[in-house]
Amino acid sequence: FIQTGPEVENATIVERGLNPNEIIVVEGQHKLSHGTKVKAL
């Protein structure tokens, strides 16, 4: 799990739980299932 912090200029700060070079899905998670391939934009 991640821990979020304050929102700054329409971006939410992730304070804990995310390692360098890891990415998270921030929109459309409801369309995902295990093993779904995603494309970083």
Backbone bond lengths (Angstrom), bond angles and torsions (degrees), N, CA, C in turn:
res aa  C-N    CA-C-N  psi(-1)  N-CA   C-N-CA  omega(-1)  CA-C   N-CA-C  phi
1 F - - - 1.435 - - 1.525 109.88 -
2 I 1.316 115.58 152.97 1.461 119.77 175.71 1.520 109.44 -107.69
3 Q 1.309 115.49 158.15 1.465 121.13 173.87 1.512 107.10 -116.81
4 T 1.323 115.54 123.70 1.458 119.74 -179.36 1.515 110.59 -94.79
5 G 1.313 114.30 154.99 1.456 121.66 178.21 1.511 109.57 -116.10
6 P 1.304 116.55 -145.25 1.461 120.81 -177.10 1.527 112.76 -70.41
7 E 1.312 114.48 160.00 1.461 121.17 174.38 1.523 107.75 -96.48
8 V 1.335 115.51 130.58 1.462 121.64 -178.23 1.522 108.37 -128.82
9 E 1.321 117.21 116.38 1.467 122.60 178.43 1.533 112.49 49.18
10 N 1.332 117.26 54.13 1.469 124.29 178.79 1.517 114.22 65.46
11 A 1.319 119.18 19.07 1.460 123.60 175.10 1.525 107.67 -126.19
12 T 1.328 116.59 138.51 1.458 120.79 178.43 1.520 109.19 -98.54
13 I 1.301 116.64 131.11 1.457 122.52 179.61 1.528 109.11 -77.25
14 V 1.343 117.64 129.89 1.463 122.23 172.40 1.519 106.46 -94.78
15 E 1.330 116.24 115.09 1.459 120.36 -175.28 1.516 113.40 -90.25
16 R 1.330 117.93 -32.88 1.468 121.37 -177.59 1.520 110.33 -147.50
17 G 1.338 114.78 155.95 1.454 120.87 171.07 1.511 115.41 94.27
18 L 1.320 118.02 2.77 1.460 121.31 -179.98 1.520 108.09 -125.81
19 N 1.324 116.07 123.10 1.462 121.27 179.25 1.520 110.30 -86.29
20 P 1.336 117.14 159.12 1.471 119.97 176.90 1.530 110.68 -54.24
21 N 1.305 116.91 140.80 1.466 125.17 179.25 1.523 114.32 72.37
22 E 1.331 120.16 2.93 1.457 121.83 173.43 1.523 108.28 -86.71
23 I 1.320 115.75 149.18 1.459 120.49 177.41 1.522 109.04 -124.29
24 I 1.310 116.14 157.82 1.456 121.22 177.99 1.522 109.50 -128.68
25 V 1.306 115.23 154.15 1.462 121.53 175.24 1.521 106.90 -87.02
26 V 1.331 116.64 126.87 1.462 120.25 -178.03 1.526 112.79 -113.87
27 E 1.319 116.29 -1.76 1.461 119.74 -179.67 1.526 108.45 -153.02
28 G 1.320 117.23 137.64 1.458 121.90 176.03 1.518 114.92 80.63
29 Q 1.343 117.89 18.28 1.458 121.07 -178.85 1.525 112.34 -57.92
30 H 1.304 116.87 -31.12 1.462 121.08 -178.07 1.526 112.32 -63.53
31 K 1.321 117.89 -16.11 1.463 121.66 179.66 1.526 112.31 -89.96
32 L 1.327 118.04 -4.54 1.456 121.91 -175.50 1.515 112.16 -92.17
33 S 1.328 115.49 150.36 1.457 122.23 168.87 1.523 106.72 -136.65
34 H 1.320 117.39 169.41 1.460 121.45 -176.93 1.526 110.59 -55.11
35 G 1.320 115.91 128.52 1.460 121.50 177.75 1.518 115.18 88.67
36 T 1.327 117.95 -1.80 1.456 120.75 178.95 1.520 110.00 -64.72
37 K 1.319 117.38 131.11 1.457 121.31 176.58 1.517 108.95 -81.85
38 V 1.325 115.37 138.47 1.457 120.74 178.08 1.517 109.41 -124.47
39 K 1.313 115.86 156.85 1.461 122.36 179.95 1.521 108.14 -118.60
40 A 1.324 116.15 123.52 1.464 120.55 178.75 1.519 109.61 -73.04
41 L 1.308 116.05 135.06 1.462 121.25 178.92 1.501 110.84 -111.93
